[in-house]
């Protein structure tokens, strides 16, 4: 099943709420949210990329993929009880995915603890409440 959480992604004057897979195998040195082109389009960064976009090659389980890294996005975790403080994040656009992924650094900054990945159970560090994965 995996753990999926509801997040809000903001970039400049646009924002959207979506579901993201909590992917500890998506490692990085800064917080990143990987999005497919249709999400990037809703945020106004695809297909016309903003100035300052960095083109890079990432290694994935299925091989190498070209991505477009854009600095300055803000991502907030959303639970049934509240919207958590936004975290400055790189928006990473990939033509090779159709789901939203958050990396290990963003997971850590959001204080997400995976309790049971097969059952989709997670919690916020310091809280006892166990939450169920979003559908």
DOLONU-657857 format. One line per 3 residues: their letters; for each residue x, y, z of C-alpha. Coordinates in nm, 3 decimals. Layout:
<atoms>
a	X,Y,Z  ...;
</atoms>
This chain:
<atoms>
xxx	0.000,0.000,0.000  0.265,0.256,0.100  0.216,0.577,0.294;
xxx	0.047,0.863,0.113  -0.018,1.204,0.266  -0.218,1.509,0.165;
xxx	-0.002,1.812,0.088  -0.043,2.163,-0.045  0.218,2.278,-0.297;
xxx	0.258,2.653,-0.350  0.467,2.820,-0.616  0.451,3.194,-0.663;
xxx	0.083,3.285,-0.698  -0.049,2.932,-0.752  -0.123,2.642,-0.521;
xxx	-0.289,2.303,-0.524  -0.371,2.021,-0.287  -0.269,1.669,-0.387;
xxx	-0.170,1.331,-0.249  0.202,1.244,-0.228  0.375,0.913,-0.178;
xxx	0.617,0.918,0.116  0.924,0.773,-0.055  1.229,0.715,0.165;
xxx	1.408,0.572,-0.139  1.394,0.918,-0.300  1.706,1.052,-0.131;
xxx	1.847,1.401,-0.149  2.039,1.667,0.036  1.753,1.921,0.035;
xxx	1.373,1.889,0.059  1.218,1.804,-0.279  0.875,1.725,-0.415;
xxx	0.873,1.538,-0.747  0.572,1.611,-0.967  0.448,1.496,-1.308;
xxx	0.393,1.749,-1.589  0.018,1.787,-1.530  0.081,1.902,-1.171;
xxx	0.365,2.129,-1.286  0.127,2.279,-1.544  -0.130,2.358,-1.274;
xxx	0.147,2.536,-1.082  0.239,2.739,-1.391  0.585,2.593,-1.449;
xxx	0.522,2.355,-1.740  0.589,2.343,-2.028  0.743,2.689,-1.999;
xxx	1.001,2.656,-1.723  1.083,2.959,-1.507  1.420,3.133,-1.518;
xxx	1.671,2.963,-1.290  1.544,2.610,-1.358  1.822,2.354,-1.326;
xxx	1.823,2.055,-1.561  1.970,1.745,-1.396  1.985,1.369,-1.436;
xxx	1.854,1.163,-1.143  1.910,0.792,-1.085  1.590,0.599,-1.021;
xxx	1.504,0.233,-0.973  1.420,0.214,-1.344  1.729,0.400,-1.467;
xxx	1.840,0.754,-1.539  1.585,1.032,-1.588  1.609,1.398,-1.677;
xxx	1.440,1.631,-1.428  1.389,2.003,-1.392  1.461,2.150,-1.045;
xxx	1.292,2.474,-0.952  1.375,2.654,-0.628  1.116,2.835,-0.422;
xxx	0.817,2.605,-0.378  0.648,2.576,-0.039  0.492,2.248,0.074;
xxx	0.258,2.199,0.370  0.144,1.871,0.521  -0.234,1.857,0.567;
xxx	-0.397,1.633,0.827  -0.764,1.616,0.924  -0.685,1.838,1.222;
xxx	-0.462,2.105,1.072  -0.238,2.241,0.801  0.123,2.233,0.916;
xxx	0.376,2.508,0.857  0.500,2.529,0.496  0.851,2.408,0.420;
xxx	1.069,2.561,0.149  1.119,2.291,-0.111  1.257,2.234,-0.457;
xxx	0.988,2.152,-0.710  1.124,1.873,-0.930  0.940,1.808,-1.256;
xxx	0.974,1.468,-1.422  0.817,1.352,-1.746  0.871,0.995,-1.627;
xxx	0.629,0.988,-1.334  0.256,1.014,-1.293  0.248,1.047,-0.913;
xxx	0.376,1.302,-0.662  0.667,1.192,-0.442  0.825,1.358,-0.141;
xxx	1.189,1.284,-0.064  1.362,1.179,0.257  1.461,1.536,0.349;
xxx	1.104,1.666,0.314  0.968,1.364,0.503  1.208,1.445,0.787;
xxx	1.122,1.818,0.791  0.751,1.727,0.802  0.822,1.502,1.103;
xxx	0.656,1.204,0.933  0.721,0.869,1.100  0.621,0.559,0.903;
xxx	0.467,0.310,1.146  0.364,0.036,0.900  0.431,0.085,0.528;
xxx	0.233,-0.222,0.417  -0.076,-0.102,0.605  -0.017,0.264,0.519;
xxx	0.010,0.377,0.883  0.205,0.685,0.989  0.222,0.951,1.259;
xxx	0.378,1.288,1.332  0.696,1.275,1.544  0.607,1.360,1.902;
xxx	0.240,1.268,1.859  0.080,0.937,1.953  -0.203,0.944,1.700;
xxx	-0.158,0.688,1.424  -0.294,0.804,1.087  -0.404,0.608,0.783;
xxx	-0.265,0.665,0.435  -0.464,0.880,0.194  -0.630,0.695,-0.092;
</atoms>
